[in-house]
Every structure is written in structure tokens, then in C-alpha cells.
Amino acid sequence: MEQNLKFGNKNLYIDGQLIKASNGESFEVICPANEKPIATIAWAQRDDTERALESAQKGFESWSQLPLKVRIRWIEKLRNTLLENSDLLRESIMYEMGKTWEGSEEDMTSITNSLKYYSEEIKQRHDIAIEDKEGTHEHRIVSQPLGVVVAFLAYNFPLLNLGFKLGPALAAGCSIILKPSEFSPLSAYIIGELCEEINFPKGVINIICGDVQDVGIPLCESKIPRLITMIGSTETAQKLIGQSSKTSIKRYSMECGGNAPFIVFDDADMELAINIGAALKTGNTGQICVAPNRFFVHHSVIDIFIEGMVNKFKNTLIGFGRENHPDMGPLTNKQSVQKVENIVKEAVAQGGQLLYGGHPIDRPGYYFEPTVIKLNDQNAKILQKEIFGPVAIIVPFSTKEEVVALANDTNAGLASYVFSSNNDILNYFSYKLDFGEVQLNGVKYDIYLPHGGVKNSGIGVDCSTYALDDYLIKKRVTKAL
């Protein structure tokens, strides 16, 4: 019953209106911190998906024709509304994800920063003149909105992921259909409520969630979308590309899974490396695509590093809510707990020493202990799996040539980390690591910094001015003199 649910019942947002699913079906959202329902969301059917596609097409036709200054005023109005409802949005994320209150701030900051950044960045996109070598013509490259965008979002950062797509789409003049994960759809549905509240132009933003047959496949197979964008696993990206290419040629921007190496040399600032490594594994409960997956530590300092990581994990306050200020919350769902537990068992079966943690926590919710495993076998199969949980697998190495080969031995290529006080080593890894991001002696992410991968970690980028390229057509206009 609605009165027993903290956030009540939420509806689809299509064509500027909040509507129930065409057959009235709904889906229960569960808080992973206590396994209790917190809301129901309308569960879209195929008819709803078709309506969203038609709405987005009409929305694009009107939105793309608005003067840029008018579009920017609407984006600013939406941003201000989100800021005014910051506590509500952050609380919805905390409950749907089990995320710490402090952790929810990153989601909130990311979406509002994205809307602001792209409103400014789009102003810098001007026609570009190309010199005619023979002097017989004049040429311009003009940028125009691409069309309807479909965005599939991962569960780990509900509003950060949404913001990374919404900001460039709106600024470029595209309409968008947002399909949040069924594990964390609540905050996206609240965005729909806020859009209706301010009468955001119809059809420009549409928010629906449902199963693959009724939502995922129809969105992909439709000829209406011009761009399919996603944050999620490599396997999901492959399915989306396969489904969407059956009917039309589309653009793709995919941020897929990672298998980040975290390389620590014997001359590194050990305290810095331990602090960052532990924070990246416990932050968002390790459910971060750029979280270190494989810790390669020089054999001469590996015991010091392990001791530091264990101490950090022992002092990690695990819990839920705003009062106790926990450092780490639960995993997002029961399947994640089982997956992480299986990874720990596989690592131990392949020769790993379980030095700390390794088990689900016996309490309501999907909690898992922060875990340290030492693994001497550099070729163990477990090193090819993305963990997506608070588990640090630590492997010794001896030379830079050895460890760069180990680090690159993966089909993924998103983020990588190197710690050393030797600039020659840092420069060596800057060029030798086959990853979209190489972070040296630290870590930084922001909306103005490009975020993307190579190999099976994706196509295109999120964040930075480069992301706009996916949402714009570059057209050559040539005039004879």
C-alpha cells in the first residue's frame, strides 16, 4: 500500500505527463540496506515504449528548433529545480542503493554540474571554415542536433549516470529516452515528477523502466533513435548493438566494464597508495567501473601494503543512514552478494590467501565484508573477472616490463593507476598502459575531464567537450564562388 512506502507510487514520464503503465503493472523497489520495499514504479509495457519513442521524435522536432538561449534557459530551470529538491533526490538514492548519505552527494553534484557545464560548452561550438586550396569555393563545418537519444543506465550511480547523458543531449538539442536500471529507478522517476512540475517541454525527456522484451528490445530495434548510449557491462553493450543494428545504422556511445590495474612500486608513497586503494574499494561498496580490480604491488613492499589495506578495512564503518555516517553500505542486490562471494571462493581455489573478510555479513540487507586476498599466481583466471564489490586481490611483481604485461592482459581498458616517485616509470606507464585513463599518484574525475575506455570497455566518451560530438551532426556546407 502506498501509505506504507516511504516514497509512494511513481509513474512513467512520457510526453510531458506522468502516466501509469498501459496495463497498470508496477514494480516494487527494495532498499538493499534492509530488504524492505520503499516505492513502486510503473512498469512500462510495449505500448508505453512506442509512445515514448513517438513522443521523443516530436520532442526532438520542437526542441532542436528552439534558439540556443531558450534551450539553455530551460536547462537552467531544470537544474535549479533539482538543486531545490536536493535532499529528496539524495535520500531517494540512499534508499534505493543503500548508498551512504555522503556518497549520494556525488550523484547530485554530477547531474547538476553536467547540466551547467554543457549549457556553457555548447556555446563554444561554432561553424568552422575550411580553406579551399583552389580558391573556387568556400566551406563551413556546421554542428546540428543528431536526433532522438536512448540511454540505458547502470544501477551504481543513478543520477551521475543519468546526468552524464542528459547534459550533453539537452545542450546539443536532442530529445532523450532514459531507461534506468530496475535496481535503482526511483531517483530517475522523481526527475520525471520534477520535469512535469516545471512544465518542461513535452517529449524532450522521457523516463521509462520495464523488462527487455517490452522496453529494451523495442527501444533498440526502432528506427527512431539516432544514438544508443549506455553505461553498463560489456555483455549488455554487445546485446544492445546487435539488437539496434538490425533495422538501422545508429551511433553508439558505450561505457562498459573495467578491469583496472592498481600498480604500486617500491618507491611509492605507500600511505597515499593505501588510502586511495582502500577508498576506491569501499567507496560505493566497490561498485564502480573504475575501481581497482587487480592490485599489482612490488614484491619488496607487498606485505606493508597488505597490512595497510587490512587495517583500513578493519576500521571501515559499515551501515546505513545519515546519523552514524557509515563509510560503506550494502551491495545493491542479492545477486551481487552471491557474485562477490563466488569470486572470493574462486580466488581462494586458485591459490589465493584470504587475509581479511570474504563473507556476507549476517544482518538484514545485502552487506559484504571488505576483503583482502593475496594471490601469487599472476596468471590466475580470476584476474580476468570484474569484481564490482569491496574485494582487493593483491598480486606481487618484480619489474616494470613484467607488470605492464600483466596489467594489459585483459579485454577491458577503462581506468588504470600507477604509484611511483620515479618520473621515468610514470612516463613509461603513461604510454604503455592500454587503457582509456591512466592516473598517476592520485585519482581525479570531473565533468570537464573525458571518461572513456578502449578495447571492450567502450565506444566514445562521457564528460568533457568530447562527449558533445556523439550528440551532434557535423555537416559540410560548400558554396561555389
N, C-alpha and C positions, 0 to 999 in steps of 0.2 A: 504494500500500500504506500502511496506517495507520502503520507504523513510520517511514515516510519523511515523514510530515506532522507539522508542529510541534504541531498541535492535535488530530490524530487524526480520528475519525469522530464526528459529532454526530447525535443523534436528535431527532425531534419530541417535544414535551411536551404531552400530551393527557390529561386526566382524572387528573392527578397522577402520570403514568407517562411514562418515556422509551421511545419506540417507534420502530421503523423505519417507513418508508413502506410502505403496504399492498402495493405491488409490488416493494419492495426498492430502488427507484430512489434515487440520490443525486446531489448536485450539488457540483462542485468549487469551492472558494473560492480566489480568486487574490489574492496580495499585489500591489497596484499599484506597490509600490516596486521589485520585481524580476521581476514576472510569473511567480512560482513558486507552485504550489499549497501551501496551508498547512493545509487541512482539507477534509473532505467533510461535507455536511449532508444529512440525509434530506429528500427532495424529495416533498412531500405530493401525494397523488392525491385525486380527488373523494371517495372513501370516507373518507379521513382528515379532509377538511374537514367532511363530515357528522358524523363522530364528534366533532370539536372543537365543532361547534355544539350537538350534544346534550349534550356534557359541560358546556359553558358554561351551558346552560339549567339543568341540575341544580345546577351550582355556584352559580348565582345564587340559586336557591331556598333553599339552605342558608346561604350567606354573608350574604344580606340579612337573614336572621332571627337572626343572631348578635348578642348585645349589643355595642354600640359598643366598650366597653372590651376585649372579646375580639378583635374585628377589629383594634383598634389594637395589641394585643399581638402578633398575627401579623405585622402590617406592620412593627413594630419588630424582630421576629425576622428577617424578610427583610432589612431594612436592615442590621442588624448582620452578617448573613452576607455581604452584598455588600461591606461595609467590610473584613471579614476576608479577602476574596478580591479586594481592590482591585488588586493588582499583576497578577493573572491577567486580570482584566477590562480593565484599561488596556492590557496587552500585546496582547490579542486585538483591541482597537480599532486599536492602532498597526499591526498586521499586516494587518488586513482593509481598512483605509482608507489605509494609508501615512501616517497622521497622525503628527505629531511626538509624542514622549513627553510633553512639556509640554502639548501640545494635548489629549491624551487625558484630562488631569485635569478639564477642563470637563465632559466626558461623565460621568465618575464622580461628581463633585460634584453635578451636576444631578440625577441619578437618586436619590441618597441624600438630597439636600435636599428633593426633591419628596415622597418618602415621609414624611419628618419633618414638613414644612410642612403637608401635607394631613391628617396624623394630628391635628395641633393645630387646624387650621382647621375641620374638620368638627365639633369640639366647640362651635364658636360658632354653629352652625346650630340655632336654637330655634324653637319654634312662635311664630307672630306673630298677635297679636289684632287684629281689625278692629272698630272701634266700629260698633254698629248704630244708625243715626240715629233709628229709631223706638222703640228700647228693647224690641223684641219678641223678639229673637234674640241669640245670641252666636256669634261667628265666629272660627275659627282657620285659619291657613295652616300646614299641616304639610309637611315635606320628607321624601320617601321615595325609596329607590333606584330608578333608572329601569329597569334590566334588563341584558341582555347587550350588551356594547360590542364592536365590531370596530374595530381600529386598524390602519391602513395606515401604515407608517413610511418616511421618506426615508432615503437612504444616508448623508447628510453628517454627522449626529451620531447614531450608532447607539443609544447609551444615553441621551443627553439627550432625544431624541425619544421613546424608549420610556418614560422617566421622566415626561415631561410628560403622558402618557396613563395610565400605571399608577397614579401617585399619587392623582389625584382619583377614578379608578374604584374602587380598593380602599377608599379612605376613605368614599366615598359608599355603598358596599355593593353595587357592581356586579361582575359577572364580566367577563372580557375575553379576547378572542382577539387576539393580537399577530401581525401579518404583517410581518416585517422585509423590507427590500429584499434582493434576491438578490445585490447588490454588497457588502453588509455585514451578513450574517445571523449571523456567528459569535458575537458577544458576546450576542445575544439567545438563541441556543441554549444558551450557557453559563448564562444566567439560569435557563433551564429545568432544567438539571442541578442548580443550587443550590436551586431550589424543591423538587425531588424529594428532595434531600439532607436538607432540614429538614421533610419531610412536610407541605408547605404544603397547606391544604385542597383536596381534589380539585375539579377543574373550574373553579376561580376564575380561574386563569391558564392559558392555552393558547397555545402558540407553534408556528406552522407557517409554512413557506415553500414556494411552488410557483408554477406558471405561472397565467396569467389564467384559462384555461378550467377548470382543476381546483380553483383556490383563490379567486382574486379574484371571479369572477362568482358562484359558489355562495355565498360569504360575503355578497355584496351582495343577491342575489335571495332568500335565505332570509327567512322571516318571523320568525325567532327574534331577530335583533339589533334593539335599540331605538334604538341610536345608532351611526352610522357616522362615525368620526373619522379624520383623515388629516393628514399633513404631506407635502407634495409639490407637484407642478406644478398649475397651473390646469386644464390639459387632463385630467390624471388625475382631479381633483375632479369635473369635468363628467361624465366617464365613470362614476365611482362613483355619483354622484347619479342619473344616468339609469338605471343598472342596478338600483339598490336601490329605486327608487320604483315599479318595475313590479308588485311584489307586496304592498307595504305602505307605510304612511306612517311614516317614520323621522325621527329628529333627525339633524342634521349639525353637525359641528364641523370645519372645514377650514382649515388654514393653508397657503395656496398661494404661488405665486411672487411675487417682488417686482421692482421696477424703481426702486430707491432713488435719489433725487437727493441729492447732496452739494454744498451751496451755500456758497461761500466769498466773503465780501465783502472789500473793500479795507481795512477796519479790523479784520479778524480777527486773532487770534493765529496767525500763519502757521505757526510751528513746531508748535503744537498741532494745527492742521488737517492739516498734512502727516503728522505722526506717526500720528494717528488714521486718516487716509485710507489710508496705506500699510499699517498694521497690519490694517485691515479687508479689504484686498485680498489680503494674503499669508497672513493667518490662515486655517487650514483650506483653504489654496490658493484662496481666494476662493469656495469652495463653501458660501456662507452666504446664506440667503434675504434677510437684512437688509444684506448687503454693498453698499457704494455701487456703483451701476451707471452713473450719469451724474454726472460731476463738472462742475458749473457754477461757474466761477471768474471773478470780476470782471476785466474786460479789463486793468485797470491793474496787476494783480498776477499775472496768469496765468503769465508767464514765471518768476517767482520760485517759484510753486507747482510748475510743471513741473520746474524744476531740483531742487527738494527731493524730489519723488517719484522722479525718476530716480536721485538719489543714494541714496535709501532702498533702491530696488530693486537697485542695483548692489552694495549691501552686504548683501543678503539671502542668508544661507547656506542652500543647497538641499541636501537629502539625506534620509537615513532612519536611524533607530536612536536609541539612548539615549546613546551615547558622545559623539558630536560635537555634540549639541544643535543640530540644524538649525533654522532659522526657518520653513522651508516644505518640505513634502513633495510628492508627486506628486498629480495628479488621480486620481480613483477608478477610471477605466476608459478604455479606448481610445476609446470613443465620445465621451467628454468632451474628450479631446485634439483629436479631429477637429472637434468643435463649436466649441471655443475658437479653433482655428486658422482655421476658416471665418469666425468673427466678426471676427477681425483682418483677414482679406483683404477682407471686405465693407466694413469701416470705411475701409480704405485706398482701395478702389474708389469710395467715396462722398466722397472728398476728404480723408480723414484723413492726417496726417503721422505715420509710425511713428518715434518718437523713441528708443525703447529696447525690446529684447526682440522678442516677436512670433512666436517659433518653438518647436516642441517641442525638448527637449534631447536630444542624441544620446547616450543611455545606456540601459541596461535600465530598464524602468519607464515610467510614464505622466507624465513630467515636462514642464512647460511654463514657459518663461521669464516672470517678471513683466514686464509690458508697459505702456508709456505711449504713448498716441496722442492727438495734438491734432487736434480736428475743429472747423472754423469754421462748418460748416453746421448751424445749430441745428435744422433740420427733417429731418436725415438719418434714413432709415428704420432704420438700425442702432440708433438710440437707443430703439427700441421693443422691442428684444430683451434678455431677461435673459441676462447673460454666464455667471455661475456659474463663474468662473475668475479668475486673477490679472491681469486686464486693466483698466486705468484709461483711460477715454475722457474727455478733458478739453475742455470747450466754453466759450468766452468769453460773458459777458453784460455789460450796462451798467446796467440799472435793476431795482429790486425787482419792479416790475409785470411787466417782461419775463420775469424768471427764475421768478416764481411760476407764470406761464402755461406756461413750458417744463417746469417740474417736474411740474405737474399733467397734462401732456399724455401720459397713459399709462392703460391699462386696469387697471394694478396700483395698489395703495395700501397697502403694508405699512409700511416704515420710511422716514424722511427725516431729513436732517441739515442744520443751518444753523450757520454760524460768523460771528459779528459781535460787536463790542464795544458796539453800539448797541441798547439795550433796546427802543426803539420798533420797530426792524427785527425783533428776536426776537419781540416780541408780535405783530407783523403776520403773520409766518410761522406762529406758533402756531395762528392761526385760519384762515389762507388755504390752508395746505397740506392737500391731500385725501388724507391718509394716516392709518393707524391709530396710528402713532407718530411724534412729532416730537421729535428730540433736538437740544438747543441747546448748542453749545460743548462737546460731550462725548458720551459713549456709556455707557449702563448697561443691563444686563439682569440680572434675578434672578427667583427663583421667585415672589416676592411681587408682582412688577410685571406687569400684564396685557400680553399679547403677542398682537396680532391685527391684521387688516387690514380695509380697505374695498374696494369695487368687486370686481375679480376676484381679490383677494388673500385672500378667505376669508370664512368664517362663524364666529362665536363667537370665543373666545379660548383660548389656552393660558396657564398660570401664573396666579397671583393667586387670590383667593377667587372671582372671577367664573367661573373655569373649572368650579368645582363645579356651577354652575347647569345645565350641559349633562348632568350625570350624575344629577340629582335631579328627581323629580316634585314640583311644588308643588300640593298638594291643598287645596281649601277644605272645611272641615268646619263646618257650620252646625247649631246646636241651638236649637229653639224654646224660649222661656222659659215 
